[in-house]
Amino acid sequence: MNSESEPEPVEVPITDVFDLHPFAPRDVKSAVEAYLEEAQARGFKALRIIHGRGTGVQREMVRAILGRNPHVLEFRDAPAEAGGWGATLVTLRKRAPVDSGRI
């Protein structure tokens, strides 16, 4: 791999907690969208997204994504013991049943 080629994708384990600290700011939007899609597909109901406190820019970016994602029922600040305003708790909608094609 030379210095001009794209880095190899990193596979991230899918759990109910998603920490954005390892991601470059330019990758946050696509990472959160992909994570929500996979979490919904795996049947998760509640998630915690850790975006950090900082200046609040990443928090607002995450919340904008959550606000327009069809899988998200609601979201709110995490309690102090789970990250406070440095993390967001997300409740996902129930997954739609898969149509088996039977009548």
N, C-alpha and C positions, 0 to 999 in steps of 0.2 A: 504494500500500500504506500503510495507516495503522498507527499504533503498536500497535494492539490486535490486528491480524491476525497469523496465524502466518507466520514467515519462510518463504521459498521453499526447497524441498529443494535440497541441494547434491549434485551428482553427483560421486562420488569414483571416480577411476580404480582398477580392480581389478588389482593386481599381487600379487606374493608377499610384499610388505611392507605392513602396515597400521598407520599411526601414529594413535594415539588422542588425541594432544595437541589437535587442533582441535575435538574433541567435548566438549560439556557433559557432566558426570557423569551427568545424567539420560538422556542419549542413548546411553551406552556399550553397554548391554545389547542394545538393538535394532540398533545399528550392527555390533557383533561378530557377532550372529546372522545378519544379512543378509550380511555379508562372508563368513562361513563357507559359507553356502548358495551364494553366487555363485562363490567360489573352488572349491568342489567341482564345481559345474556346468561350470566352465571347465577342469577336469582338473588343477588344481594338486595337487601331492603334499606340498610342504613350504612352510610360511609362517613369517613372523616378525611378531608383533604387538608393537608398541612401546607400552607403557603407562606408562613412566616409573618412577622409583624412589619418590619422595615418601614417603608413610607406608605404602605397601603396600596401601591399600584398593582401588585400581583393579586392581592385580595380582591380588589375591584374587578380585575380581569377575570378571575375565577368566577366571581358572582355574576358577571355579565354572561358568561358561558352557561352557568347553571340556570339563569333566568330564562334562557331561550331554548334549553334542552328539553325535548318532549318526555324524557325518562324521569325528570326531576319533579317530585311533588312539592317539596319545600326545602329550604336551607336556612341555617342560622349560625351565629357564632357558637363555637364550642365552649363548654364551661371552662372555668379557669384551670381545673385539673387536667383537661384534655387539650390545652393549648390556647384557651381564651380567644381573643380576636386574631391570633396567629393561625387559627384553623377554622374550618367551616364544616359543620355537620350537615349531611345531605340525606334526605329521605327520598328513595326512589319509588316510582309508581309500581304497582304490581305488574308483572310481566303478562302480556296478553297470551292466552293459551294458543298453542300451535294447532292450526287447522289440519286435522289428519285426512281430510278429504272424504270422510265417512258421513253418511246421512243418518 
